[in-house]
Amino acid sequence: MSAQPLARLAGLLADPTRAAICLALLDGRAWTASELAHHVGVVASTASEQLSRLVAGGLLAEERQGRHRYLRLAGPDTAALVEDMAAFAAESASVPAPRNLRDSARRSAEARARTCYDHLAGRLGVALADALLARGVVTKDMGLIVTTPGRAWLTGIGIDVDKKRRGSRPLVRSCLDWTERRPHLAGALGAALCAHAMDAGWLEPIGTGRALRVTASGTDALHDLFGITLD
């Protein structure tokens, strides 16, 4: 394989503005160009130029509705790449102190529970991974797989993994959590768990970011079904 494609990809994420855009889009939503410009703190013309480069490089996909241009990550594989690189970067660099009380509260909430594209991360995501391994729903005996009894158990509690399996997407894969420095679960299983938790009202977003709050019904369900008690 030629080194040029890898170099081009690295170059796309080497720019702080483009990297910040990709990190923002890990919430799984489609954002307008103006929303992304405001979020990363650049003027609209700068955001438009960087977004075009990310689309051309295959990291972002765009949709147009009327005058609005919506951008999202190109897919789960792209989200996995960005999250893995963010985790690697966090390992090799010191995290700056929170800028203010609001920033500190946001970081604390995201570390407890957040979305990572379309699956769960933070302490909750890691706790779910541990619980599913302990209960034999997932095993690492021959690589990370969902067991046959595990699939039946998931179906019994209303989680249909196959609904989230598209194309070459793996059924389950490990994703290094950049705040916990331990793996949570991605792939179709991670997406199905996240979707079910949101649909069932176990979790609810905090504001417009990636942070999630565990509801009262979610606290009971996580304890009864998975044996999880978050502090």
N, C-alpha and C positions, 0 to 999 in steps of 0.2 A: 504494500500500500504506500502511496506517495505521502510525504510529510506535508505537502501543501494544504490539503483539506483541513488537517489538524491545526496547522498554523493559522489558517483563515478563521476557524472557529474560535481559537484562543484570542485572536485579534478582536473579534466581535465583542467578547466579554471583558476585554482588557480596559475598555473605556468606562469610567465610573458612572456616567449617565446611562449608558446602555445596560450596565450591570444592575443599576438601581431599578431600571424599568423591568428587567426580567424578574428581579426579586419581588417587586410589587405584584406582578402578574401570577406569582405563586399562590395567590388566593383563589385561583381558578376562574375568576370572572373575566369578562371582556370589558376593557376600559376604553373610553374615548381618548383621542390624542391630547385633548386639552386637560383631561383629568390626570393623565400621566405627566404632562408638562408641569402642572401644579404640584403634583406629588413629589417629583424629583427636583423641583426648584429651578427649572430652566424656562426660557421663553419658548413660545409655540413653534417658532421657526427652527430652533435647535432640536426640540423634541421631534418634529416632523422629519428632519434629516436623519436622526438616529433611529427612529422607528422604521424608516424606509430601508436603512441598512440591515436592521434586524430581520425584516420581512424578506429582503433579498437573500439574506444568509440562511433562511430556513428556520430561524428560531421562533419567529412570530408568524401568526396568520392574521389576516385582516378581513373584516366584513364591512360593507358600506350600507347604511340605511339613511336614505335622503342625503342630507349634508354631513351626517356624522360618520366618522371613521372609527370603527371599533377594532381594538387589538387584543389578542390573547396569545398565550404560549401555543406553539404549534401542536402540542399533544403531550400525553403522559411521559413519553421518553424525554422530551425537552425539559419538562418539569423535573424529572429525576436527575437529569444532567445538572441543572441549575442548583438544585438542593444539595446534590453530592459535592459540587464545587464549593458551595457556601460552607458546608460542613468541613471540607478540607481546609478552606481558608481560615475558618474559625480555629482550627487546630494549630495553625502556624502563626497566628497573630493575636495580639491582645485586644480584647473587646473594649472600646472606649466607654468611659463612665456615662451614665444617663445624663442628658443635658438639663433635665428639669424633672419635677415630680410627675408630670404627665407622661414623659418618656419612660420613667422608671416604672410607673403603673402599667404602661403598655407592654414593656418587656416582661414584667412579672406575669401578666395575663397570658401572653404568648408562650412563655415557658411552661405554664400549667397546661394549657390546651389550645391548640390552633389547627387550622387547616394547612396542609402542605399540598397545594394544587387541589386534588380531589380526595385526599385521605387525611387521617388524623396524625398529629405530631405533638411534641411536647411530652410532659410527664404522662398525660393520658394516653397518647399514642404508644409510648414505650410500655406502659402498664398493660395495655391491651395485647401487645405482642407477647409479653411475658405470660399473660393469662392463657392465651390461645396455645402457646407452646406447652404450658404446664398441663392443660386439659387434653392435649393430644389432638386438637383441631388442626394444628400445624406441626410439622416435624422437620428436623434438620438432618435426619438419618441418611438420606440420599439427596442432599441438597434441600432447599426450602420448598416444601410441598404441602398442599392441603390434603389431609387424609380422607379416606372414604367415610369413616364414621364422623369425622369432623365436618364434612360437607353436609351429611344428613342432619347433624346437630344444628348447623347454621340455618338450613332450610326450615327446621322445626321452630326456630325463633323468628322466622320471617326474613332471613337474609339470603337473597338469591345472588350468588356470586357470578353466575353466568350472564346476568343482565349487564354487568360492567365489563365483560370480556369482549373486546373488539380487535379484529385484525390479529397482529402478532403480540398483543399485550400479554404479558405473563399472568398466570392466575394469582401468583403471590411473589413478591420479591422483598428483600430487605432494603431499607433506606436509612442511612445513618442520620440520626437526629442531631442537628447542630447545637441545640441547647443542652441536651442530655448526654451527648457523646455516646449514645447507645442506639441500636436499631429500632425503628418502628416498621410497620408493615405497609407496603404499597402494592401496586398491581391491582387486579380486579377485586381481590379480597379487601384490600385497604379502602378502595372506592366504595364497595358495597357496604362495609361497616360504617363509613362516614355518612353515606346517604341514608342508611337506616336510622342512625342515631339522630340525624337532623329531622327526618320525616316523623320519627316517633316522639319528637320533642324532648329528647334527652339532652340535647345541646342547643344553644342559641348564640348567634353572633353578638359580640360586644362592639358596638359602633359599626364602622365600615371596614375595619381591618380584618386580620386573619384570626384574631383571638376569639376564643369560644368560652362560654359560661356553661357549667354543668347545672341543669335544672334540678328541682327536687325529685321529679320522676326519674330523671337521668341518674341521680345519686342512688336511688333504690334499684334501678335496672342494672347499673354497672356492678353493684354489690351482689345482687341476687343471681345474675347470669354469668358474671365474669369473676366475681370475688374481688372486685377492685374497690378500694376506699382511698380517695384522694385526700391529701391534707387540706 
